[in-house]
Amino acid sequence: MAQHRGDAPPGQVPAIIVSRRRVEAAARRLLSVDVVLALLVVTGGLRVLHLASPTPSPATEPATIAHVFALSHLASFTDTGATGTTPFGWWQLAGYSLVSRAFEREPSPVPAVRETMVLAAVLCAVLLWILARRLGLPFWAATTAVVLMAVSPLAIGLQRVVIVEHLAVTWVLAALVLVATPREHARAWHDALAALCLLAAVLTSPLALLTLPAAGWILARRREASRVAFTAVVFTLGLGIAFGPAASVLRPDLPRPGPPGLGTWVALDPVLVVLSMVAIVAGMVLPRTRPLAVSALLIAAVLAWPAAPVELPLALLLPLTPLLIAEVATTVAEGTPQAGHRLVPMRHPVSALVLATTLVLMSVAGWVHGFGRLRAEPSAGIALTQAREWLRDNASGAAVLVDDASWTALAVDGWPLGSLVPIGTCAATCTSPEWAVLTASGQRDRQRFPAASAFLSGTSRVAVFGSGPETVTVSRFGEPTDLPGESGEAGARARAGAALASSGQVHCEGQTRDVLAAGDVDPRLIATVAALATLQPVRLVGFPSAPGEAAAGQPLRRLVLSGQDEASISEFYAGQRAIFEPASVTRVPGGVLVTYPLFPPPGLLTPFSAP
């Protein structure tokens, strides 16, 4: 009998079936690519949207950003000592900043360095999906793991801030993907590259050592003993060199703990935290993910260690726990026992559906609350920007005592690096600066540096920007403080101002009169207005304060005034000399704006007394 087209000899698969299987495999690959690309867009997009969110952020972030800027500009920087050291991590961040020219593109140094964290999160998403598939999780479970990491407010809030553990966990995931390569496809270079990835992770963050049990366990399952030994030798050799002869260049140290605490991060997504804890425990009895569960348990134990910031173990856990959650969900959904374990099949699918729906609704409610906490504030970071602009206008190029955050802000603005004195260099001795620009964290750190604290005790506040944790204080060294009481500068200004406000030649009302009577006006303005009033009637329109100076108690040195002949008013102030010479005289709508320089000479009105 003749054989029909497409028929195959006995024992062989027909050609049409083989072709159909190839088409189906290609379709699955295309679907996988589409899904992964969509997940990458979601992962990166959500983090870019919240890139500038100011809170929560770790206390070590400003120092890390300063080190990255210094390395990318071949400069040196001494931090306050609380941020730890991770030279290899800083080099990675600085390398990206150099290649991408981030500091030139971004107006602020914080989002410039945070760009690297977005890239690391996107790489984590890709590696997490590949690892889930190589461990045997179904397509939907691998996708679920990445979605949990991509959209969780906790993951978004933590993966947007600059901590090198995000880079370390990316190296860890790359190593796990390599060691999870099936035995029939594995090559020697897979093992060597996995060892190098683990070494890079440990050099970036010492806490990455806690992921070695997972990598070694998976490697032992999928390789011969000789290959496992080869990988261990390569890793140990590299680690010995890095922590031995090259320790002064490569050895990392953990930072000190600081705000915010664990509760602040957990509040972003408490449902994910609870599910992660359950998944870690459940993962210990599931063979497929038991190695990951062991490492995750070790990392979670670090959260109870008071000597390390909570952000570090959380950053390492974020990509691992979604994978464990997906594995537990797969096991429950399939309801089939795995090797060596008995699992009762799901007998009540309706109950499972109700439970899944409840978890989804709770997660969404938690996400809405978490995203509200991540919402960027319009005034975020503006205090340091205002302080930088104020100092550039009033003391450009002067020697300034700075903390970690203000050092970067001024350095990015082009301030001479030799004129910036980090507070971390002032433990015993300190270069004599003229000014000080300190954030709220810098004010707290000053107590640990006696030389800086001694200098700051002899300063007076000139300008204050922002409030609360965002406060930035600008101080001047050696500037005499105002004498309190009726006999001091403020009392003399108050008496002279009240006399000026009561003059028939000077017209002022409301807040303008109150400011004069309170003694809050620069004595040079009081004296010159009194002189001008002898020539013509004058109307005081208002005293626009310079940003930050009123909060520091500085006298108002700007005045808008008008009269019958505003041209003669401009000529009067433009003709002043010596201590009464203004910094600028400008015609504005409503009158003439007169601005005097900072720091009126002391004693100008002290002899003045009311008749």
Buried (B, 14 or more C-beta within 10 A) or exposed (E): EEEEEEEEEEEEEEEEEEEEEEEEEEEEEEEBEEBBEBBBEBBBEBBBBBBBBBBBBBBBBBBBBBBBBBBBBEEEBBBBBBBBBBBBBBBBBBBBBBEBEBBEEBEBBBBBBBBBBBBBBBBBBBBBBBBBBBBEBBBEBBBBBBBBBBBBBBBBBBBBBBBBBBBBBBBBBBBBBBBBBEEEEBEEEBBBBBBBBBBBBBBBBBBBBBBBBBBBBBBBEBBEEEBBEBBBEBBEEBBEEBBEEBEEEBBBEBBBBBEBEBEBBBBBBBBBBBBBBBBBBBBBBBEBBBBBBBBBBBBBEBBEEEEBBBBBBBBBBBBBBBBBBBBBBBBBBBEEEEEEEEBEEEEEEEEBEEEEEEBEEBBEEBBEBBBEBBEBEEEBBBBBBBBBBBBBEBBEEBBBBBBBBBBBBBBBBEBEBEBBBBBBBBBEEBBEBBBBBBBBBBBBBBEBBBBBBEBBEEBBBBBBBBEEEBBBBBBBBEBEEBBEEEEBBBBBBBBBBBBBBEBEBBBBEEEBBEBBBEBBBBBBBBBBBBEBBEEEEBBBBBBEBBBBBBBBBBBBBBBBBBBEEBEEBBEBBEEBEEEBBBEEBEEEEEBBBBBBBBBBEBEBBBEBEEE
